[in-house]
Amino acid sequence: MSDTKGTAWRHVVLHDDEQIRIDHFAQTKRSRVLVITFDPLLYLSGKPHFGQDFLRRLAVDIVAARKKGEDFYQSLSRETFLAAVQPVLRRHSRVIAYGSSLGAYAALYFCRDIDCEVVASSPRVSAHPHYGAKVWQRKVEFRHQPFDARVRPRCRAIVIFDPKEPLDRRYIEGEVLPQFPHATVMRVPYSGHPSNHFLAEIGFIAPFVRAVVAGATQPTLDRRQRARSSTYFQVLAALCAQRRKLRWADALIERSLALNP
């Protein structure tokens, strides 16, 4: 198995059941760094895993946790996940976990007790009984343990989110940050959910994750670049529409469409 650059990869399935599959992709040339990814809600196991093309251009091995349905990883316990990945963890000197939205929640939840760095962009779990959305609360039973401020996490978390997004702000400030009190927090107003879309449009998220993977100095977010983002103008337009500022909303949508027809 090889990618478009000709790099050869070995593929091993670490775990496979009715709801979850965990794949391990290792380069034939041994890598010091392992990146663990968790798919967001709309990704299913039959598609390329989260960040696949981007991560395969880096000198890393990959563990990809995949869903087969919309169960919000609730069928996977921490114990089962750790048992599946533990043999792989021992082969690497550095481990990074990375996810967006539901994948960011899963990265924090499953890697809390691993010596690693977690990049969590807009963590959200819509099945959560207190911080979720009613439509998903009715469909999916929440079986995970809630985050607990009394438990000291072993991982080092980087949490990115839009503080103007009410659902994200309530959950992250109400439950996530108390569990990870020493997290590096990057608040990105008007980036929407997930913030990764905005950060990709301004050319920030790829260099940032690349720096985390390399253990290098991370770039500083330049908020002046937001004018390059169609998502930024969409978010502002929606807020204007909610406040019945329809002319402003229309003008902002026009700016968004000019950037991304």
Buried (B, 14 or more C-beta within 10 A) or exposed (E): EEBEEEBEBEEEEBBBEEBBBBBBBBBEEEBEBBBBBBBBBEBEBEEEBBBBEBBBEBEBBBBBBBBBEBBBBBBBBBEBBBEBBEEBBEEBEBBBBBBBBBBBBBBBBBBBEBEBBBBBBBBBBBBBEEBBBEEBBEEBEBEBEEBEEEEEBEBEBBBBBBBBBEBBBEBBEEBBBEBBEEBEBBBBBBBBBBBBBBBBBBBBBBEBBBEBBBEEEBBEBEEEBBEEBBBBBBBBBBBBBEEEBEEBBEBBBEBBEEBEE
